[in-house]
Amino acid sequence: MQRGHKTLFLALLLTCGVGVSAQENPTKYIVSEPPDARFRSFDKTVIEFMEKRNIPGGALAVVKDGRLVYAQGYGYADTEKRERVRATSLFRIASLSKPITALATLRLIQEKSAKISLDARAFLLLDTQPALEAGQQVDVRLHKITVLHLLQHTAGWDRDKSGDPMFDSTAIAKRVGAPAPASPDTIIRYMMGKPLDFAPGTKEVYSNFGYCVLGRIIEQVSGKPYEQYVKEAVLAPMGITRMRLGKSLRSGKVRDEVTYYQPNLGAAQSVFPTGEKEVPWCYGGFCLESMDSHGGWLASAVDLARFCAKLDAPDSPILNSELNQAMYARPKPPVGLDSDGSPSAAYYACGWMVRPVGAKANYWHTGSLPGTFALMVRRHDGLSWVVLFNQRSEGDAPADSEIDPALHVAANLVKDWGETDIFPRYFRR
């Protein structure tokens, strides 16, 4: 890089009020879009988070009262090629896929109310037959699981007790006698032969598998592949056209998708029977295709900002008022209550964590996979933001415990949100 250009980049960072680590290339986290001094607190927060963890790249999008007011890329989408992250770069969003699947499920209920409801017994909606080993029987409680139980993580599976089957695709395929890595249908067949860890509706335990089941219900009831239904019924009406399901292997990388990094994990045994046996965790250590409805989507920060803005719009094009309220409703007791019986300060609804704030609420979700960390927040005061990274922060403190409160502080420091909406810059039909 020529000295003059390097000086210019450094000046831009300093203009944004962003400190530069003496141990880092001062251009490493240069913003990719024209910086806006009004939002320097966001730039500073994201860059400090990345520097502390040596994260190669990230992207941010901020919405105020339905308007996209700031969108930015930081660092590298690909370190070897020196490609910069853009606000439109596509990332794996991991469990930020769950709000998308939840909304698609509620949309399906609105469209197909004669076939499906929140109280419908989930496994009676599927044609899937259990794969039973000798001596196994189906837990009778399985058929008491409702669609609402799946949406609210109250169906009966506890991954701390029985493991997370979505990350056990090789072993499950072998046990069922199916091709590896196990497909969602294979995983469901296997899990139907396992006992539940608790009675449905009695407590909330986060379950990737529950959202895998929701994806298959969407396919069964709609008669369309999961991805097709979501694109047609949810994303297209919102004006979102670039989101798609991701692929596990590096060869499946699509245009504008970032490269994923997780150097601290070393190599993994590939879940795919062909190709290299040892692979980077991000590229074959798990089967992303099988995670479609709970963790498989690719999106840009701007795409997800649009998703948030449309959900908060008074004329949301997706759900009627009844189902919109159901999406954020507190689960039925005893779920959603503290040990003393009082309502918990925050709870998991249908695809969103919810924290009531007076008559309104904050909604949020995180996403995490090797090579990915993502956070999506919708605040009670009309603010929303999305931040995506191409490396997961590993350590004692969860990444969201640091970046989440820091971004709230950054938002509170902004004094002028302006009147401009830059969504049209990124969404052209």
Secondary structure, DSSP 8 states (H G I E B T S, - for coil): --HHHHHHHHHHHHHTT----TTS-TTTT-BSS---GGGHHHHHHHHHHHHHHT--EEEEEEEETTEEEEEEEEEEEETTTTEE--TT-BEE-GGGHHHHHHHHHHHHHHH-TTT--TTSBGGGS--------TT----GGGGG-BHHHHHTT-SS--HHHH--GGG-HHHHHHHHT--SS--HHHHHHHHTTS--SS-TTS-----HHHHHHHHHHHHHHHSS-HHHHHIIIIIGGGT--S-EE--SSGGG--TTB---B-GGG-EEE-SSSSS-SEEEGGGTSS-SGGGHHHH-EEE-HHHHHHHHHHHHSTT-SS--HHHHHHHH----TTTTB-TTSSB-SSEE-SSSEEEEETTEEEEEEEEEETTEEEEEEE-TTSEEEEEEESB---SSS-THHHHHHHHHHHHHH-----S---HHHH---
